[in-house]
Amino acid sequence: MTDNVVLEIYPHSQKSRSDQNGIYWPDFLKDSDLKEISLFVTEQSKFDTNFLNESSFIEYGGKKYSYNVGNVIKVKYRDSISYVTLGIPKNDGRNSYFQQIAPAYSQFLKEENTNKNFYFYALPIDREQKDYGKIYTLYHHFMYSLLSTCGIEANWKDFLDNTPLKFKKVEEIISRRNRLNKENNNSSYAYFDNSIDTYNLFLKTYGASKYESFFMTFATINTLDNLKLKVYELEEGNLNQLPLWCINFLKEISENNQLFETLDTEMDEHRVKELSFPPKLRTPRHRKNVFEKFGSEKCLLCDENIAENIQAAHIWDVKDIKKLSKENSKNEDLWEYTADGNNGIWLCSFHHRNFDQNKITFDLKGDLLYSTEISAFVINKIKIRTQYFNFQNIFSDPNTAFYLRKRLENLNLHSFLKY
C-alpha cells in the first residue's frame, strides 16, 4: 500500500526501438500529461513517476516482450491499482488507434489485486490547442460507443465533450458497424433465432479485426437479458480463433451462456470433414452469405423486415442437393452449394413455407408462379400476402440463375401459372 500516487510505465512503445514512428514514452509524456492522468484516476495532483528498466520484459500471452504491450500506465494509489491504456495521437489508420486496448485489458484481468480499475485515456497531439488528431471518424465514434457499452471509462469529456451513448440492443451494434463498410463482404452480422432464444453473432477473428470482435462480443453480452449467444468466428487460414483469454473472459461474464464455433471464410471446413451419410448439409454460414449478397433482412415477396421473422431460403432445396451425396465422401461440392449466398433469398416464414412446399416458385424471367395443383383459396391467400411478383434483377445474375435452374429441374413447370 502507498499513500503516494505512483505512475509506473515501461518506456518503449511497440516500434520505438526500431525507430519506426514509435513513441519513447519518457520523451513524449510531459509532466502536465502525467498530472492530468493522476487527477483523472485518483483525483490527486501529486505523484511519482517510475519508468521501468528498459532491459526488463513484459509477459503477455505466454510470451515476453521488450515493449509496452497495451501502452499501459499502471497507477498505484493506496490499496488500488489502475490500468490506463493510452490512445497514441500519432494514429495512422482507423484500427490502429484501438489495437492496444485489448492487450492492456488482458493484463488488467490477470492483475491479482481485486481493487483494480481500467481506463482508456486519449492523448492530444497539440496540448495547447487540445488537438487530438484524426480520431473523429464514424469508425472512431462507433468504437467509443462500443467501449462505453463494455463499461470502460475514459477521459471522454476531454476530447468528445460528452460520454458516448451506449448501445441498448445487439442490432444497433451490428447495423452501426455494417454501415461503415463500403461492401458487406465479410462484415459482422447477427440474427435472433427465436426457436431456441439464441442470438447468433458472426465476427471476423483474423487480422486487425480480432480485438474489435472481442469488444463487439463484450458489448453484445452487456445488452442481452439472460439470452444465449452463439458466436461464429469467421476464420482465414490459420487465424481462426479469438485469443484464448478473450474466449474465457467472455464465457465467464456471460455465465457460460455462450458458445463459440469457427467458420472458414469460404465454408465450414470443420463440418465438411464429417463423413456421416447422408450429410446434414445445414450450415449457419448460408444465412451469413445471403446477408453478404442482399444486405439487411427483408422478405423478397412482401414488406416484412423484422429480422427474427425472416429466413434465408435455399433456391435449390437442401433435400434435393442431399440426393446427390456420395457415401464415404466429404461431399465438399454439396456443402458449397448449401452454403453459397447465391443459393438463397430472404423470405418471411409464410412465403418460405409455401416456397419449400412448391406452392410457389419463380421462372427464369424472375416471374412469381403458383401451382395449379392447389386450391383457389390457397392461391388467393398467398396473393393477398404478396406485394411483389417479378424479380428479373435477381435471377438475371448467372450465379443465382444456376440455382434456380437446378430447382426447376425437379419441378413440372406445366403445372405452374404466372400470378
C-alpha positions as CSV (number, residue, x, y, z in Angstrom):
1,M,0.0,0.0,0.0
2,T,1.2,3.5,-0.8
3,D,-0.3,6.9,0.2
4,N,1.6,8.4,-2.7
5,V,0.4,8.1,-6.3
6,V,2.9,6.2,-8.4
7,L,2.7,6.1,-12.2
8,E,4.6,3.0,-13.4
9,I,5.5,3.0,-17.1
10,Y,7.5,0.7,-19.4
11,P,9.4,3.2,-21.6
12,H,9.1,1.8,-25.1
13,S,6.1,1.6,-27.4
14,Q,5.9,-1.2,-29.9
15,K,8.0,0.4,-32.6
16,S,10.2,2.9,-30.7
17,R,13.2,0.5,-30.5
18,S,13.4,0.3,-34.3
19,D,12.6,3.9,-34.8
20,Q,9.5,3.1,-36.9
21,N,7.4,6.1,-35.9
22,G,7.1,4.6,-32.4
23,I,6.9,6.6,-29.2
24,Y,9.5,6.6,-26.5
25,W,7.3,7.5,-23.5
26,P,9.9,9.3,-21.4
27,D,10.4,11.7,-24.3
28,F,6.8,12.0,-25.2
29,L,4.9,12.3,-21.9
30,K,5.1,15.7,-20.3
31,D,4.6,16.3,-16.6
32,S,1.3,18.0,-17.5
33,D,0.1,14.8,-19.1
34,L,1.0,12.7,-16.1
35,K,-0.6,15.2,-13.8
36,E,-3.8,15.1,-15.7
37,I,-3.8,11.2,-15.7
38,S,-3.2,11.2,-11.9
39,L,-6.1,13.6,-11.4
40,F,-8.3,11.7,-13.7
41,V,-7.7,8.4,-11.9
42,T,-7.1,9.3,-8.3
43,E,-8.1,13.0,-8.0
44,Q,-4.6,13.6,-6.7
45,S,-2.2,16.1,-8.3
46,K,1.0,14.9,-6.6
47,F,2.6,11.8,-8.0
48,D,5.9,9.9,-8.5
49,T,6.8,8.6,-11.9
50,N,8.6,5.2,-12.2
51,F,10.0,4.4,-15.7
52,L,10.9,0.7,-15.7
53,N,14.2,-0.7,-16.7
54,E,14.5,-0.9,-20.5
55,S,16.1,-4.3,-20.3
56,S,13.2,-5.8,-18.5
57,F,10.4,-7.7,-20.2
58,I,6.6,-7.7,-20.2
59,E,4.9,-11.1,-20.1
60,Y,1.7,-11.3,-22.3
61,G,0.0,-14.3,-23.8
62,G,2.8,-16.7,-22.6
63,K,5.5,-14.6,-24.3
64,K,8.0,-12.0,-23.3
65,Y,8.0,-8.5,-24.9
66,S,10.5,-5.7,-24.8
67,Y,8.0,-3.0,-25.3
68,N,4.9,-1.6,-23.5
69,V,2.2,-4.1,-24.6
70,G,-1.1,-2.2,-24.4
71,N,0.6,1.2,-24.0
72,V,-0.2,0.9,-20.3
73,I,0.5,3.2,-17.3
74,K,-0.1,1.5,-14.0
75,V,-1.4,3.9,-11.5
76,K,-0.9,2.7,-7.9
77,Y,-2.6,4.6,-5.1
78,R,-3.2,3.3,-1.6
79,D,-4.5,-0.2,-1.9
80,S,-5.7,0.2,-5.5
81,I,-4.2,-0.2,-9.0
82,S,-5.5,1.2,-12.2
83,Y,-4.5,0.2,-15.7
84,V,-4.6,3.2,-18.1
85,T,-4.2,2.4,-21.8
86,L,-3.1,5.4,-23.8
87,G,-4.6,6.4,-27.1
88,I,-1.5,7.3,-29.2
89,P,-2.1,10.5,-31.1
90,K,0.1,9.5,-34.0
91,N,-2.6,7.2,-35.3
92,D,-2.1,6.2,-38.9
93,G,-5.1,4.0,-39.5
94,R,-8.6,3.6,-38.3
95,N,-8.0,0.3,-36.5
96,S,-4.5,1.3,-35.1
97,Y,-5.8,3.7,-32.6
98,F,-7.6,0.9,-30.7
99,Q,-5.3,-2.0,-31.2
100,Q,-3.6,-1.9,-27.8
101,I,-6.7,-1.6,-25.7
102,A,-7.4,-5.4,-25.7
103,P,-3.8,-6.4,-24.8
104,A,-4.0,-3.9,-22.0
105,Y,-7.3,-5.3,-20.8
106,S,-5.8,-8.8,-20.8
107,Q,-3.1,-7.6,-18.3
108,F,-5.8,-5.9,-16.2
109,L,-7.7,-9.2,-16.0
110,K,-4.6,-11.0,-14.8
111,E,-4.0,-8.5,-12.1
112,E,-4.3,-10.2,-8.7
113,N,-5.3,-7.1,-6.8
114,T,-9.1,-7.1,-6.6
115,N,-9.2,-3.4,-6.0
116,K,-8.5,-2.5,-9.6
117,N,-9.8,-0.3,-12.4
118,F,-9.3,0.0,-16.2
119,Y,-9.4,3.2,-18.3
120,F,-8.8,4.4,-21.8
121,Y,-7.0,7.8,-22.0
122,A,-6.7,9.8,-25.2
123,L,-3.6,11.9,-25.5
124,P,-3.5,15.1,-27.5
125,I,-1.1,15.9,-30.3
126,D,-1.0,19.6,-29.5
127,R,-1.6,20.1,-25.8
128,E,-2.2,23.9,-26.1
129,Q,-4.7,23.6,-28.9
130,K,-6.2,20.4,-27.5
131,D,-5.7,18.8,-30.9
132,Y,-6.3,15.0,-30.7
133,G,-5.7,14.3,-34.3
134,K,-7.8,12.3,-36.7
135,I,-9.8,10.4,-34.1
136,Y,-13.3,11.7,-35.1
137,T,-14.3,9.4,-38.0
138,L,-17.5,7.5,-37.9
139,Y,-15.5,4.4,-37.1
140,H,-13.8,6.0,-34.1
141,H,-17.2,7.1,-32.8
142,F,-18.5,3.6,-33.2
143,M,-15.6,2.3,-31.2
144,Y,-16.1,4.9,-28.4
145,S,-19.8,3.7,-28.0
146,L,-18.6,0.1,-28.1
147,L,-16.1,0.7,-25.3
148,S,-18.7,2.7,-23.3
149,T,-21.1,-0.2,-23.6
150,C,-18.4,-2.5,-22.3
151,G,-18.3,-0.3,-19.2
152,I,-14.8,1.1,-20.0
153,E,-14.3,4.6,-18.6
154,A,-12.2,7.2,-20.4
155,N,-11.4,10.9,-20.4
156,W,-14.4,11.3,-22.8
157,K,-15.2,14.9,-22.0
158,D,-11.6,16.0,-22.8
159,F,-11.9,15.1,-26.4
160,L,-15.6,14.4,-27.1
161,D,-17.3,16.9,-24.7
162,N,-19.6,14.1,-23.6
163,T,-19.8,10.4,-22.7
164,P,-20.6,8.3,-25.8
165,L,-24.1,6.8,-26.0
166,K,-24.2,3.1,-25.0
167,F,-25.8,0.6,-27.3
168,K,-29.0,-0.8,-26.0
169,K,-29.5,-3.7,-28.5
170,V,-27.2,-6.0,-30.4
171,E,-29.0,-5.0,-33.6
172,E,-27.8,-1.4,-33.0
173,I,-24.2,-2.6,-32.7
174,I,-24.3,-4.6,-35.9
175,S,-26.1,-2.1,-38.0
176,R,-23.8,0.7,-36.9
177,R,-20.7,-1.5,-37.7
178,N,-22.0,-2.6,-41.1
179,R,-22.9,1.0,-42.2
180,L,-19.2,1.6,-42.0
181,N,-18.4,-1.0,-44.7
182,K,-18.3,0.1,-48.3
183,E,-19.1,-3.5,-49.1
184,N,-20.8,-6.2,-47.0
185,N,-18.1,-8.7,-47.7
186,N,-17.1,-10.5,-44.5
187,S,-18.9,-7.8,-42.4
188,S,-20.2,-8.6,-39.0
189,Y,-23.7,-10.0,-38.8
190,A,-26.2,-11.0,-36.1
191,Y,-29.7,-12.5,-36.0
192,F,-32.0,-13.9,-33.4
193,D,-33.2,-17.4,-33.6
194,N,-36.5,-17.3,-31.7
195,S,-36.9,-21.1,-31.8
196,I,-34.1,-21.5,-29.3
197,D,-33.9,-18.0,-27.8
198,T,-30.4,-17.5,-29.1
199,Y,-28.5,-14.6,-30.7
200,N,-26.2,-15.7,-33.5
201,L,-23.2,-13.4,-34.0
202,F,-20.8,-13.7,-36.9
203,L,-17.5,-11.9,-36.4
204,K,-14.1,-11.8,-38.1
205,T,-11.3,-13.1,-35.8
206,Y,-8.3,-12.6,-38.0
207,G,-6.0,-9.6,-38.6
208,A,-6.8,-6.3,-37.0
209,S,-10.4,-7.2,-36.5
210,K,-9.9,-9.8,-33.8
211,Y,-9.9,-7.3,-30.9
212,E,-12.7,-5.3,-32.4
213,S,-14.7,-8.5,-32.5
214,F,-13.8,-9.1,-28.8
215,F,-15.3,-5.8,-27.8
216,M,-18.3,-6.3,-30.0
217,T,-19.0,-9.6,-28.2
218,F,-18.3,-8.0,-24.8
219,A,-20.8,-5.2,-25.6
220,T,-23.3,-7.6,-27.0
221,I,-23.3,-9.6,-23.8
222,N,-24.0,-6.4,-21.9
223,T,-27.0,-5.7,-24.0
224,L,-28.6,-9.1,-23.7
225,D,-31.1,-10.0,-20.9
226,N,-30.3,-13.6,-20.0
227,L,-30.4,-14.8,-23.6
228,K,-28.0,-17.2,-25.1
229,L,-25.3,-16.1,-27.5
230,K,-23.6,-18.2,-30.2
231,V,-20.5,-16.7,-31.7
232,Y,-19.4,-17.9,-35.1
233,E,-15.7,-16.9,-35.6
234,L,-15.0,-16.3,-39.3
235,E,-11.6,-17.6,-39.9
236,E,-8.9,-17.2,-42.6
237,G,-6.0,-19.6,-43.0
238,N,-4.5,-20.3,-39.6
239,L,-6.1,-17.2,-38.0
240,N,-9.2,-19.0,-36.8
241,Q,-10.0,-18.1,-33.3
242,L,-10.1,-15.3,-30.8
243,P,-7.2,-15.4,-28.3
244,L,-8.0,-17.9,-25.5
245,W,-8.1,-15.2,-22.8
246,C,-10.8,-13.4,-24.8
247,I,-12.9,-16.6,-25.0
248,N,-12.5,-17.5,-21.4
249,F,-13.4,-14.0,-20.2
250,L,-16.5,-13.7,-22.5
251,K,-17.7,-17.1,-21.3
252,E,-17.3,-16.0,-17.7
253,I,-19.2,-12.8,-18.0
254,S,-21.9,-14.4,-19.9
255,E,-22.2,-17.1,-17.2
256,N,-21.4,-19.7,-19.9
257,N,-24.5,-18.6,-21.9
258,Q,-22.2,-18.5,-24.9
259,L,-20.9,-21.0,-27.5
260,F,-18.1,-20.5,-29.9
261,E,-17.7,-22.1,-33.3
262,T,-15.1,-21.4,-36.0
263,L,-16.2,-20.9,-39.7
264,D,-13.8,-20.7,-42.6
265,T,-14.3,-17.7,-44.8
266,E,-15.3,-19.9,-47.7
267,M,-17.1,-22.8,-46.0
268,D,-17.4,-24.7,-42.7
269,E,-14.3,-26.9,-43.0
270,H,-14.8,-28.3,-39.5
271,R,-18.2,-29.7,-40.6
272,V,-17.1,-30.9,-44.0
273,K,-14.7,-33.4,-42.5
274,E,-17.7,-35.3,-41.1
275,L,-18.3,-38.5,-43.1
276,S,-21.8,-39.0,-42.0
277,F,-24.2,-40.3,-44.7
278,P,-26.3,-38.7,-45.8
279,P,-24.6,-35.5,-44.8
280,K,-26.6,-32.9,-42.9
281,L,-25.6,-30.1,-45.3
282,R,-27.1,-27.5,-42.9
283,T,-24.8,-24.6,-42.1
284,P,-25.3,-21.3,-40.4
285,R,-22.8,-19.9,-42.9
286,H,-25.6,-19.8,-45.5
287,R,-27.6,-17.1,-43.7
288,K,-24.4,-15.1,-43.3
289,N,-23.7,-15.4,-47.0
290,V,-27.2,-14.4,-48.0
291,F,-26.7,-11.3,-45.8
292,E,-23.5,-10.5,-47.7
293,K,-25.3,-10.7,-51.0
294,F,-28.6,-8.9,-50.2
295,G,-27.9,-6.9,-47.1
296,S,-30.4,-6.5,-44.3
297,E,-33.3,-8.9,-43.9
298,K,-36.5,-8.1,-45.9
299,C,-38.8,-10.6,-47.5
300,L,-38.5,-10.7,-51.2
301,L,-42.2,-11.0,-51.7
302,C,-43.7,-8.7,-49.0
303,D,-42.6,-5.9,-46.7
304,E,-41.8,-8.0,-43.7
305,N,-38.5,-6.8,-42.4
306,I,-38.3,-7.9,-38.7
307,A,-35.1,-9.9,-38.7
308,E,-36.2,-12.7,-36.5
309,N,-39.2,-13.3,-38.8
310,I,-37.0,-13.5,-41.9
311,Q,-35.4,-16.7,-43.1
312,A,-32.6,-17.5,-45.6
313,A,-34.5,-19.7,-48.1
314,H,-32.5,-22.0,-50.3
315,I,-33.4,-21.7,-54.0
316,W,-32.1,-25.1,-54.8
317,D,-33.5,-27.1,-51.9
318,V,-31.2,-28.8,-49.5
319,K,-33.2,-32.0,-49.7
320,D,-32.6,-32.1,-53.4
321,I,-28.9,-31.4,-53.1
322,K,-28.7,-34.1,-50.5
323,K,-29.8,-36.7,-53.1
324,L,-26.5,-36.2,-54.9
325,S,-24.4,-37.1,-51.8
326,K,-22.0,-40.0,-52.0
327,E,-21.2,-42.4,-49.2
328,N,-17.6,-42.3,-47.8
329,S,-17.1,-38.9,-49.3
330,K,-16.8,-35.4,-47.8
331,N,-19.2,-34.2,-50.4
332,E,-17.4,-30.8,-50.4
333,D,-19.2,-29.6,-53.6
334,L,-22.6,-30.1,-51.9
335,W,-21.5,-28.2,-48.9
336,E,-20.5,-25.3,-51.1
337,Y,-23.9,-25.4,-52.8
338,T,-25.8,-25.2,-49.5
339,A,-23.5,-22.5,-48.0
340,D,-23.5,-20.3,-51.1
341,G,-25.2,-17.0,-50.7
342,N,-26.2,-17.1,-54.4
343,N,-28.4,-20.1,-53.5
344,G,-30.6,-18.0,-51.2
345,I,-33.2,-15.3,-50.9
346,W,-34.8,-13.6,-47.9
347,L,-38.3,-14.8,-47.3
348,C,-40.7,-14.4,-44.3
349,S,-41.8,-17.6,-42.6
350,F,-45.1,-17.6,-44.5
351,H,-43.6,-17.3,-48.0
352,H,-40.7,-19.6,-47.1
353,R,-43.1,-22.4,-46.1
354,N,-45.1,-22.1,-49.4
355,F,-41.8,-21.9,-51.4
356,D,-40.5,-25.0,-49.8
357,Q,-43.8,-26.8,-50.4
358,N,-43.6,-25.8,-54.1
359,K,-46.9,-24.0,-53.9
360,I,-44.9,-21.0,-55.5
361,T,-41.7,-20.7,-57.4
362,F,-40.0,-18.5,-60.0
363,D,-39.3,-18.9,-63.7
364,L,-36.1,-17.9,-65.3
365,K,-37.5,-14.5,-66.2
366,G,-38.0,-13.8,-62.5
367,D,-41.8,-14.0,-62.5
368,L,-43.6,-15.5,-59.5
369,L,-45.5,-18.6,-60.3
370,Y,-48.2,-20.5,-58.4
371,S,-49.0,-24.2,-58.6
372,T,-52.3,-25.2,-60.3
373,E,-52.4,-28.2,-58.1
374,I,-53.5,-26.2,-55.0
375,S,-57.0,-24.7,-54.3
376,A,-58.1,-21.2,-55.4
377,F,-58.4,-20.5,-51.7
378,V,-54.7,-21.0,-51.1
379,I,-53.7,-19.3,-54.3
380,N,-55.6,-16.2,-53.3
381,K,-54.3,-16.3,-49.7
382,I,-50.8,-16.3,-51.0
383,K,-51.6,-13.5,-53.4
384,I,-53.1,-11.3,-50.7
385,R,-49.9,-11.5,-48.6
386,T,-47.7,-10.8,-51.6
387,Q,-46.7,-7.4,-52.8
388,Y,-44.0,-8.1,-55.4
389,F,-44.2,-10.5,-58.3
390,N,-41.2,-10.0,-60.6
391,F,-37.5,-10.4,-59.7
392,Q,-35.7,-10.3,-63.0
393,N,-33.0,-8.2,-61.4
394,I,-32.2,-11.0,-59.0
395,F,-32.4,-14.0,-61.3
396,S,-30.6,-12.4,-64.2
397,D,-27.5,-12.9,-62.1
398,P,-25.9,-16.0,-63.6
399,N,-24.8,-17.3,-60.2
400,T,-28.3,-17.1,-58.8
401,A,-29.8,-18.4,-62.1
402,F,-27.7,-21.5,-61.8
403,Y,-29.5,-22.5,-58.6
404,L,-32.9,-21.6,-60.0
405,R,-32.3,-23.9,-63.0
406,K,-31.4,-26.7,-60.6
407,R,-34.6,-26.1,-58.6
408,L,-36.7,-26.1,-61.8
409,E,-35.2,-29.4,-62.9
410,N,-37.2,-31.0,-60.0
411,L,-40.5,-29.3,-60.9
412,N,-43.1,-29.8,-63.7
413,L,-43.4,-26.2,-64.9
414,H,-46.5,-27.1,-66.9
415,S,-48.4,-27.3,-63.6
416,F,-47.5,-23.6,-62.7
417,L,-49.0,-20.3,-63.9
418,K,-47.9,-16.8,-63.6
419,Y,-49.6,-14.6,-60.9
